[in-house]
Amino acid sequence: MNRNRKILISSLLAMGGPIYVAIFYSLEMALLLLGGIILFAYVLRKPYRGTILTVFLSCLGTLSLYRIGRIHIKAYQVVLLILVAVLVIYSLKNREKILVPDNFGPVLIVFAISLLLSVLNCTYPAIFIKQSVLLILYILFMFVIINTVKNEQVLNSLVKVIVLSAYIACLYSILAILKVIPGGLAKLTYHFARPTSFFAEPNEFGLFLVFTFGFVFSLLLASKKIALWVIFVLIIANVIPNMSRGSWLGMLASICTILYFTHAKGLYKVNVIKGTFMLLAILGIVIASLSMMSKIIPTKYKSNIEKIVSERARSLFSTSDPTRDIRYQNNLTALAAFGEHPFVGCGLGNAFVILEKKYDNRDVSLTEIPPIVVATSSNFASDLAVETGLFGLGSFLLFIYLVIKQGLRSIKSIKDQPTMIVIIGAFASFVGIIVNGLTYAMHLLPFFWITAGILSVRITEEEV
C-alpha cells in the first residue's frame, strides 16, 4: 500500500509539481476524516460493533492506513481510539463507571509506575515512547472488550469474527505459498521462506495461530462443523512451515487445556479411542502439509522441508541447537543486566541496547530510532525484567495470575453450554499464548490482551 502511494506521489510531482501533491494530501486527509466521522456515528449507537471491528482488524496484522516516518498508523488502532472516545462519552453522559475487574486496577497502576520509572535509565526515549503508547493501546483494548461485551450474543459474535479472521489469514498464507497472490512470506533468510500472512514476521503469525487455535479447537469438539474442520486444517497446515517452536508448544498446551476442561465439564468425554483418533488426525494433517509444502516452498542449500521441520522439532529436546543457544545466551544477558539494576529497568523496547552491546555510551537524540537486529531476548519475562525492573515484571505476572483466576471462576460458574465452550477456548488460547510467550514478546501484540479481556467479561441477560 505504501509502495503504491509513493509511486503515485512521484507521478504527481512529475506531472504538476507540489500543487498536485498538496491536492492529493488534502483529499487523502478529507477522506480519512470523513471515514472517521462515519465510523464514529456507526459505533456511537452500539459500541460493541466497534469492539468486533477492532478485533477483526487487529487480526489483519500490518494493515496500515497511514505512515509518519517509521511509525505506521494501523486500521485497528484508529477504530480503537474512536471506540475509547465513545466509551468515555457514554460514561460521562450516563454517569456510569468504567468496569475494572477486581484487583486489575492496583496491579496495572504498579505496572504503569514501573514503566515511567524505567525512562530514567532509558537510552532511546523515542523507542520507549513508541512501545509504551502501543502497550497502553493494548491495555485500553482489553478494557474496551470488558466494557462492551456484556451478553452472550455479543460474545458469540466476537468469537465468530476471531474464527473468521483465522480462516482469512490462513487462506491468504496458503495462497501466498502457492504464489497465487504476492506477499505473505518472509524473505528467504532462513532455510526457506516462512509464512507470515498479514504480519510483519513469522513469529507474530505463529502467535496469532495459537490465539485463534484455542477458540477453533474448542468449538470443533462441541459442534464438529465442516467449516471448523477446514479452519482447523488450515491452521495446522500453516503452523508447521511457520517453524515457530513456541507456537507448536503453545498449541500443544491449548489442546491439553481444552481436553481437560471439556472432559471435566462433560462436554466432550476423552477416552483412549478418541485420543488416538485425534492424534492420528493431527499427525495426518502434519504429514500432508509437509508433503505439499516440500513441493511448493523454495529452500536454500538444496534442503527439503521435511528434513528442516523434523530437525526443528528434534531441537526442542536437544541441547546443541544453535538458535536455542542464541536465545539462551540472550536470556542470560538480560537477566544479568536485571541483576545489576533490579528496580529500575532500561526502558520498554530498549532491551536491544543490552543484548546487542553496541549502543552504549553514545549521545542519542530524543527522536532517534536506530536499526535493531536483536529486539528481544525471546522471552517475555526476561524482557520485562530488564526493561521494567522487579516491580514491572512482578505486577505483570500477578496480572496473569488474576486473569487465570478469573477464567477458572468463569468456567466454574457459567451454566450455559455454548458460552462455557467459548470461555474454555479463550482460556486455552490464553494458556497457549503464555507458553508461546516463553519464546516471544507476547505482551507487545494485541492477542494476549484480547484474550485477557474476553476472560474478564461479565455476561448478563442484556439484549443487543
N, C-alpha and C positions, 0 to 999 in steps of 0.2 A: 504493500500500500504506500509506504513512504518512498519507495523507489519510483513508483509511477508518479507520485506527487512532485518529486524532484525533476523528473523528465518534463512534466507539464510546465513547471515554473521556468525551466531553462528555455522551453519553446516560446513561452510568453515574453521572456526577456529578449529573445532573438527577434520576435515579430514586432513588438511595440515598445520595448523598454520598460522602465519601472512603473509607468502608469497602469499598464495591463496587469502587472503583478499586484499592484495595490488594489485594483478592482477585484482580482481573484481572491486576495486575502479578505477583503470586505465581504464578498459573497460567502466565503467559507465560514467566517465568524457569524454572519447573519443566519446561515443555515443551522449551525451548531446551537445558536441562541434559540432559534425557533424550535428546534428539536427538543431542547431542554425545557422550554415552556410547555410544549405539548406533553412531554413525559411527566412534568410536574403535575399538570392537570389530571393526567391519567392515574397517577399514583395517589393524588390527594384524596380521592373519594374512598379508595380501598388500598391502604398501604401494603397489604400482603402481596399485591400484584408486583410492586417494586422489589420485594424480597425475592420472589420467584424469578423475576427477570435478572436480578443481580447475581443470584446463584448460577443461573444458566450462562450468563456472560462470563462469569469467573471461570467457568469450565472451558471457555474458548481461549484460555491462556494468554497469549501475547497479542490478541486483537487490540490494536492501538488506534485511537481516534485522532490523537494529536501528539506532537513531539516538541519539547522545549529543550534544546541542547541534547544531552544524553538521557533525558528523562522522558519516558513515554506516558502519556495520559491514556489509560485503558478504559474501555467502554464500561466495564462493571464498576469502576471507581467513580465515574460520573453519575451513574444511576444510584450508587450507594450514597453519595453526598446529597443528592436530591432527596433520597429516602430519609436520611438523617434530618434534613431540614423539615420534611413533612411531619416526622415524629415529634420534633420539638414544637412545631406549630400546634399539633394535636394536644400535646401535653399541656401547653400554656392555655390553649382555648378551653379545654375540658377540665383543667386543673387536676390532671392525673399524673401520678408519679411514674417515672420510667422504671420498669420492672428490673430488679437486680437480684439474682438468686442469692440465697443465704451464704454469707462469708465471701462471695466473689469480690465485693467492693473493697474491703480491707486488704485482701491479698493482691489485687490488681493495683491498688494505691502504693503498696510497698514496692511492687514491681516497677511502677512508673517512677518512683523516687530513686530507685537504683539506676534506672536509665538516665535520669537527669544528672545524678552524681557522676556517672561514668564519663560525661562530657568533659569533666575536669582533667581527665587523663587521655583525652582523645587526640589522635594525630591528624585525622582528616575529618573536620567538623561537617563538611558537605555530605560525606557518606553517612555520618551519624544522623544528620537531619533527614536525609532521603529515606534511610531504613526505618527510622523512628516514625516518620509520617506513614510509611507503609504499614508498620505494625499497629499503629493507632487505628488506621482504617480497618484492619482485620478485626481488632477488638470491637470497634463500632459495629462491624458486620455481625459479630456474634450477638451483640445486644439488640440489633435490629431484628434478627431472627427470633430472639426470645420475646420481643415486644409485639411482633406482628403475626407469628404463627400461634394462634390461640385455640384452634379446634382441629378435629381430625380431618376435615375436608381440606383445609389449607396444608396441613402436614402431608397428607397423601399427594396433593398436587405438587408440593415441593420435591418429594421423593421421586415422583414420576419424571420431573424435569431433570433430576440428577441421573436417573437411569437413561433418559433420552440423550443427555449430554455424553454419557459413556458410549452409546451407540454411534453418535455423530463423530466423536473424537477417534474412536477405534476404526470406524469405517474410513474416515479420512486418512488415517495412518496406513491402512491396508491398501487403499487406492494409491497412496504415495509410494509404497513399497512396489506396487505393480507398475509404477510410472505412468499411471493414468492421469494423475494431476501432479503439478510441481510442489516442491516443499515437503514438509512432514518428516524429513530425515536429517539427522545430524551430519556434519561434514565427515568425510572418510579419514578420521584421525585415529580411530581405534582399528581393530581388525576388520570391521565392516561398519556401514552406515546404520547406526541405531535409530529406530523410530522415535520421533518426538511429537508427532501430531501437531497441535496448535501451540505447543510450549517451547520455551527457549532452549531447553536442553533435555536429554533423555531421562535424567533422574527426576525432573519435575513431572514429566509424563508418567513415570513409574509410580510416583506418589499419588497422582490423580487416579491411576488404575486401582491402587489399593483403596482409595477413598470411595470409589464407586462400587468396587467389588463386594464390599460388605452388604450394601443395600441389594444389589442384584442377586447375590447368592441366597440371602435370607428370603427374599420374595420368591426365588426359584423353588426353594424347598417347600414353600407354602402353596404355590399355585401350579408350578410346572408348565407355564405357558410357553408356547413355541418362541414367541418374541424374546422372552427372558433367556431361553436356551441359546438363541442366536447371539444375544449380547454377551452372555457368559463365555461362549466360544470365542467371540471377538476379543474379549479382554485377555483370555489365556493366550490366544494367538499373538497378541501384541506384547504381553509382559515377558514372554520367552526371549524374543530377539531384542527387547528393550535392554536386557542384560543387567538390570539393577538387582543386585543380590538382596539389598534391603527391601525391595518391593516383593521379591519372592518370599522372603521371611515374613513380611507384613501380611501377605495373602494367606500364608500358612497359619499365622496367628488368627486371622479373621475366620478361616474355615473352622478351626478348633473352637473358637469362641461361639460361633453360630451353632455348631453341632451340640455343644454342651448345653446352651440355654434352650434351644428348640426341643432337645430331648428332655431336659428338666421340666419344661413347661408343658410337655405332652403335645407339642405342635408337630414334631417330626421324630418318631422313635428310631433311634440309631441301633442297628444290630450288625453282626458280622457280615451278613449278605449285602445289606445296604452299603456298609462301609467299603467292602471290597468292590462293589459295582461303581461306587463314586470314585474310588481311587483309580480303577481301570479306565473310567470315562475321562478323567482329567489327564491320565497318562497317555491315552489315545489322542486327545486333543494336542497335547505337547508334541508327541511324535509326528502327527500330521502337520502341525505348524512348522516344526523343524524341517521336515521333508520339503514343504512348499518354499520356505524361506531360503533353503540351500540352493534352490534353482533360480531364485529371483534376485536376492540381495548381493551386490558386488562386494568382494572381500579383498583384503590386501595379502600379499605374500603367498598367494595360491592356497590360502586356508579354506576350510569348509565350515559351514555354520554349525553342523552337528558337533564337530571336534571343539570349536571355540566355546559353545554353550556348555558342553559336558565338562570341559576344563574349568569354566567359570563356576559351575555347580560344585565340582570337587573342591574348589578353592575355599568353599565355606568351611570345610573340615581340614584344611591344610594350614600349616604354619610357615610355608615358604612362598606364598603368593606375593608377587611384587607390589600389587596395588593394595593389598592388605597391609603390607609392611609400611607403605607410604602413609596410609590412614592411621596406623598405629603410632607412627612417629609424630604425625601432626597432633594427635591427641595428647601424646606425652609433652610436646612443646607447649600446647595450650594450657595443660594442667600445671606445668612448671611455672608459666607466667602467672597463672592464677594463684599459685603458692606464694609468689613474690608480692603480689598485690591482691590479697583475698577480698578486700572490702570495696574497693573502687576499681571497676573494670576499665578496659581500654576503649570503650565506646561501641555502641551497636554498629555492626558492619566493619569494624576495624581489626578484626582478628587476623586478617591477612598481613597486617603490619608485623605481627609477631611470627606468623607462620612462614612468610617469605623472607624475613630478616634482611630486607634491603631498603626499607624506607625509614629507618631510624635516624634520628639526629639531623633532620632536614627542616629548613624553613618552608612551611607549607602555607599557601594562601587559603583563605576561608572557603573559597569556592572550588578548590582543586579536587578533581576526582581522577586518580591515576589508573592506568591499566592494571587489572587484577587477575592473577593467574590462579592462586590458591585462596579462594574466598572464604572457605570454611574448613574446619577440622573434620568434617563429615560426621559430626555427632552433635545433636542439638544441645546436650548437657555441657559438653566441653566448650562449645561456642558461647553459651550463655554464661558459663563460669568465667571465662576470660574477658568477655565483653561487658557483663553487668555486675560481676562480683558475687560474693556469697549470698547476699540478700536477694539479688535478682534471680539467681538460679534457684534458691530455696523457695521463694514465693511462686515461681513458675511451676516447680514440682508440686507444691501444695495445691496450686490451681488444678493441675492434672488430677491429683487425688480427689479434689472436690467434684470435678466433672464425673469421674468414675463412680464416686459415691452417689451422685445424683442419678446417673444412668442405671445403677443397680437398684436404686429406690424406685425408679420408673418401671423397670422390668418386673419388679415385685408387686407393684401396686396397680398397674394398668390391667383392666379386665377385658377390654375389647381386643379380640384376637388380631385383626388387621393392624391396629395401632401397635400392639406388642411386637408383631413381626418387624414393623418399621423401626421401632426403638432397638430391638435386638440387632438389626442390621446396622444402625447408627453406632451402637456400642461396639460391634465387631470392627467397623471401619475405624473408630477411634483407637481401639487396641492395635489394629494393624498399622495405623499412621504412627503411633508411638514406637512400635517395633522398627518401622521404616526409618523413623527419626534418629535411631541409633547409628544410622549411616548417612543421614541427610538433615539439613536445617529445616525441619518441618514447620517451625514457628513463623517462618518468613514466607509461607504460602497460605492461601485462604482456606484450604480444605480442613486443616486442623481446627480452625475457628468456626467454620460452618458446622462441623460435626459436634463440636462442643455446644454450639447454640441449639442444635436440634435435640441433644440430650438434656438440655436445660429448660425446654419449653414446658409451659403449664397448660395442659389440654382442658378445655371447658366445653360446654354444650352450646356455645355461642354460634349463631348462624352466620354463614358467609354473606 
